[in-house]
Amino acid sequence: DARVADDYKELQRIKADLNKQQLTPFLVHYLYARSFFPDIKMSGDVKKASQYYSGQAKKFWLEYDLSLQAMIAMALSREGDALTPADILKSLRERAKTTEELGMYWPANEAGFAWSQAPVEAQSILMEAFNEVAKDKAAVDEMKLWLLKNKQTNSWKTTKATAEACYALLLTGSEWVTS
């Protein structure tokens, strides 16, 4: 919280144009992480900064990659915004591809240099967003299929990818492991 408040104060100090995009991937991650703790009160400076960055997320969400868009959708939904998260998920659904063999996935979900450009982790966070925000078990089950096919044909290259995938498989969509 203190770091985010300091970042916002620095923007004001240098007289940055606050109407332009100032939201970094770190700040998107902050909004997502902070949304898990609504009961922890924010000081005035932190609240003002958080509200500013939430506004930035509402305004500039299309400029981020898939996993950051999913994080934005969940963070804003947890803040009580129903419209922006619905728009984000509608956009994500329009860009998804669904096949009988692979289920629902995003062709643009390819590995990159940024931490948020890891396909398994991105698919997992997208599953979480569709499960939590849209409550769309059918779509989540289609996304599970891609994740399992990916494991079958490739490997989940890191322990983080494996943990994210297991989390998404076990806690979203229909119950696949009871039998």
Rosetta blueprint (number, residue, H / E / L):
1 D L
2 A H
3 R H
4 V H
5 A H
6 D H
7 D H
8 Y H
9 K H
10 E H
11 L H
12 Q H
13 R H
14 I L
15 K L
16 A L
17 D L
18 L L
19 N L
20 K L
21 Q L
22 Q L
23 L L
24 T L
25 P H
26 F H
27 L H
28 V H
29 H H
30 Y H
31 L H
32 Y H
33 A H
34 R H
35 S L
36 F L
37 F L
38 P L
39 D L
40 I L
41 K L
42 M L
43 S L
44 G H
45 D H
46 V H
47 K H
48 K H
49 A H
50 S H
51 Q H
52 Y H
53 Y H
54 S H
55 G H
56 Q H
57 A H
58 K H
59 K H
60 F H
61 W H
62 L H
63 E H
64 Y L
65 D L
66 L H
67 S H
68 L H
69 Q H
70 A H
71 M H
72 I H
73 A H
74 M H
75 A H
76 L H
77 S H
78 R H
79 E L
80 G L
81 D L
82 A L
83 L H
84 T H
85 P H
86 A H
87 D H
88 I H
89 L H
90 K H
91 S H
92 L H
93 R H
94 E H
95 R H
96 A L
97 K E
98 T E
99 T E
100 E L
101 E L
102 L L
103 G E
104 M E
105 Y E
106 W L
107 P L
108 A L
109 N L
110 E L
111 A L
112 G L
113 F L
114 A L
115 W L
116 S L
117 Q L
118 A L
119 P H
120 V H
121 E H
122 A H
123 Q H
124 S H
125 I H
126 L H
127 M H
128 E H
129 A H
130 F H
131 N H
132 E H
133 V H
134 A H
135 K L
136 D L
137 K H
138 A H
139 A H
140 V H
141 D H
142 E H
143 M H
144 K H
145 L H
146 W H
147 L H
148 L H
149 K H
150 N H
151 K H
152 Q H
153 T H
154 N L
155 S L
156 W L
157 K L
158 T L
159 T H
160 K H
161 A H
162 T H
163 A H
164 E H
165 A H
166 C H
167 Y H
168 A H
169 L H
170 L H
171 L H
172 T L
173 G L
174 S L
175 E L
176 W L
177 V L
178 T L
179 S L
